[in-house]
Amino acid sequence: MGNRRVCFITGASSGLGMGLAIRLAQEGYAVGLAARREAQLEEVAEKIREHGGTAGIFPCDVSQRDQVAGAIRRCEEELGPVHLLVANAGVSVNTRVEAFDTMEIERVIRVNLLGAVYATEAVLEGMLNRGQGQIVAVSSIAGFAGLPMSAAYSASKGGMTNFFESLRIDLRGSGVDVTVITPGFVKTPMTDHNQHSMPFLMDLEPAVDLMARAIRKRKKSLAFPWPLAAVVWSARALPRPAYDWLASRVDRRKAPGAGGPVKEG
Ligand SMILES: NC(=O)c1ccc[n+]([C@@H]2O[C@H](COP(=O)([O-])OP(=O)(O)OC[C@H]3O[C@@H](n4cnc5c(N)ncnc54)[C@H](OP(=O)(O)O)[C@@H]3O)[C@@H](O)[C@H]2O)c1
């Protein structure tokens, strides 16, 4: 407890979530770290404490509504009311039509989309009662359009972007801001195993810089890197036959199989 504002961040055990948690702690937030792997969360918390920051770990599986609610309740008891929620936890797999796996599709949507909804549910009432707060959704450029072999991931991220955009409009004037972040390719464990090309791949730190700035400025949205965002966004406007032709140029032979290593964001 203290005077620090509290941030609860999911997916804080690695990659963008870990980088952002450390950065937000440097910026003065007390951070509640959530993910499934407790030991990794403890390492991140230790790093934050070594530099004089405040952090607590609240392990949970974001696809389980009760676990998310419990983790946020414990965080508020330990650190205080959550001012900033960063819904960042996510998984990515390939979806292949020849090995159509509904259970896996459900899992991706449950983690990426419903996990963010469950976390929002747990903080929203408190934020509205206090008349202030910020919710950050870490979605993906893959949600701009249906990408090849990414049906589950594109659906989960498209759903996420639209869900939080709707919420942003509905929360106007309430004191609760919503920031939707759509990254392209960033070097993290999620993209480490990718064998296909990743145009405009960014290092973690510059990506964290951009995200932290957008959060600080309470921006409505951030898409980066802008050249990739512009390409995918423009492709949406093409006639569908042209879009399908262009999108199918992705080299399918290089992509890992369904259920194989995680892939792009
Ligand atoms: N890297 C990119 O190029 C990229 C691009 C666009 C968008 N994104 C998005 O950015 C977010 C972070 O991804 P990243 O690149 O940093 O990947 P990452 O290093 O693999 O991190 C994913 C995080 O999500 C957590 N997570 C996964 N399933 C979970 C579950 N069921 N419950 C709780 N936590 C769970 C993981 O922790 P545990 O395994 O410990 O649970 C981990 O902390 C994701 O939403 C991703 O879709 C990434």
The ligand as an SDF file (V2000), in Angstrom:
LIG
                    3D

 48 52  0  0  0  0  0  0  0  0999 V2000
    5.0550  -10.2020  -30.1910 N   0  0  0  0  0  0  0  0  0  0  0  0
    4.3210   -9.7470  -31.1850 C   0  0  0  0  0  0  0  0  0  0  0  0
    4.8000   -9.6570  -32.3320 O   0  0  0  0  0  0  0  0  0  0  0  0
    2.8990   -9.3150  -30.9640 C   0  0  0  0  0  0  0  0  0  0  0  0
    2.2700   -8.6090  -31.9910 C   0  0  0  0  0  0  0  0  0  0  0  0
    0.9560   -8.2100  -31.8330 C   0  0  0  0  0  0  0  0  0  0  0  0
    0.2980   -8.4520  -30.6490 C   0  0  0  0  0  0  0  0  0  0  0  0
    0.9340   -9.1430  -29.6650 N   0  0  0  0  0  0  0  0  0  0  0  0
    0.1640   -9.4000  -28.4430 C   0  0  0  0  0  0  0  0  0  0  0  0
    0.8970   -8.9260  -27.3280 O   0  0  0  0  0  0  0  0  0  0  0  0
    0.5430   -9.6920  -26.1810 C   0  0  0  0  0  0  0  0  0  0  0  0
    1.8140  -10.1550  -25.4930 C   0  0  0  0  0  0  0  0  0  0  0  0
    2.4810  -11.0510  -26.3620 O   0  0  0  0  0  0  0  0  0  0  0  0
    4.0510  -11.3050  -26.3420 P   0  0  0  0  0  0  0  0  0  0  0  0
    4.5450  -11.1180  -27.7120 O   0  0  0  0  0  0  0  0  0  0  0  0
    4.6700  -10.5350  -25.2290 O   0  0  0  0  0  0  0  0  0  0  0  0
    4.0730  -12.8680  -26.0800 O   0  0  0  0  0  0  0  0  0  0  0  0
    4.6610  -13.7640  -24.9100 P   0  0  0  0  0  0  0  0  0  0  0  0
    6.0370  -13.3450  -24.5480 O   0  0  0  0  0  0  0  0  0  0  0  0
    4.3960  -15.1530  -25.3270 O   0  0  0  0  0  0  0  0  0  0  0  0
    3.7240  -13.3860  -23.6680 O   0  0  0  0  0  0  0  0  0  0  0  0
    2.4210  -13.8380  -23.5570 C   0  0  0  0  0  0  0  0  0  0  0  0
    2.0010  -13.6280  -22.1120 C   0  0  0  0  0  0  0  0  0  0  0  0
    0.6300  -14.0540  -21.9730 O   0  0  0  0  0  0  0  0  0  0  0  0
    0.5530  -14.9070  -20.8610 C   0  0  0  0  0  0  0  0  0  0  0  0
   -0.5270  -15.8640  -21.0200 N   0  0  0  0  0  0  0  0  0  0  0  0
   -0.7470  -16.7110  -22.0570 C   0  0  0  0  0  0  0  0  0  0  0  0
   -1.8250  -17.4830  -21.8150 N   0  0  0  0  0  0  0  0  0  0  0  0
   -2.2870  -17.1050  -20.5880 C   0  0  0  0  0  0  0  0  0  0  0  0
   -3.3580  -17.5370  -19.7880 C   0  0  0  0  0  0  0  0  0  0  0  0
   -4.2040  -18.5100  -20.1710 N   0  0  0  0  0  0  0  0  0  0  0  0
   -3.5400  -16.9470  -18.5800 N   0  0  0  0  0  0  0  0  0  0  0  0
   -2.6850  -15.9780  -18.1590 C   0  0  0  0  0  0  0  0  0  0  0  0
   -1.6710  -15.5230  -18.8830 N   0  0  0  0  0  0  0  0  0  0  0  0
   -1.4650  -16.0860  -20.0830 C   0  0  0  0  0  0  0  0  0  0  0  0
    1.9090  -15.5950  -20.7750 C   0  0  0  0  0  0  0  0  0  0  0  0
    2.1740  -16.0130  -19.4520 O   0  0  0  0  0  0  0  0  0  0  0  0
    2.0790  -17.5140  -18.8840 P   0  0  0  0  0  0  0  0  0  0  0  0
    2.5340  -18.4310  -19.9580 O   0  0  0  0  0  0  0  0  0  0  0  0
    2.9950  -17.4640  -17.7080 O   0  0  0  0  0  0  0  0  0  0  0  0
    0.6560  -17.6980  -18.4890 O   0  0  0  0  0  0  0  0  0  0  0  0
    2.8310  -14.4420  -21.1390 C   0  0  0  0  0  0  0  0  0  0  0  0
    3.1070  -13.6630  -20.0060 O   0  0  0  0  0  0  0  0  0  0  0  0
   -0.3430  -10.8350  -26.6850 C   0  0  0  0  0  0  0  0  0  0  0  0
   -1.6980  -10.5270  -26.4590 O   0  0  0  0  0  0  0  0  0  0  0  0
   -0.0530  -10.8730  -28.1730 C   0  0  0  0  0  0  0  0  0  0  0  0
   -1.1120  -11.4020  -28.9040 O   0  0  0  0  0  0  0  0  0  0  0  0
    2.2100   -9.5890  -29.7830 C   0  0  0  0  0  0  0  0  0  0  0  0
  1  2  1  0
  2  3  2  0
  2  4  1  0
  4  5  1  0
  4 48  2  0
  5  6  2  0
  6  7  1  0
  7  8  2  0
  8  9  1  0
  8 48  1  0
  9 10  1  0
  9 46  1  0
 10 11  1  0
 11 12  1  0
 11 44  1  0
 12 13  1  0
 13 14  1  0
 14 15  2  0
 14 16  1  0
 14 17  1  0
 17 18  1  0
 18 19  2  0
 18 20  1  0
 18 21  1  0
 21 22  1  0
 22 23  1  0
 23 24  1  0
 23 42  1  0
 24 25  1  0
 25 26  1  0
 25 36  1  0
 26 27  1  0
 26 35  1  0
 27 28  2  0
 28 29  1  0
 29 30  1  0
 29 35  2  0
 30 31  1  0
 30 32  2  0
 32 33  1  0
 33 34  2  0
 34 35  1  0
 36 37  1  0
 36 42  1  0
 37 38  1  0
 38 39  2  0
 38 40  1  0
 38 41  1  0
 42 43  1  0
 44 45  1  0
 44 46  1  0
 46 47  1  0
M  CHG  2   8   1  16  -1
M  END
$$$$
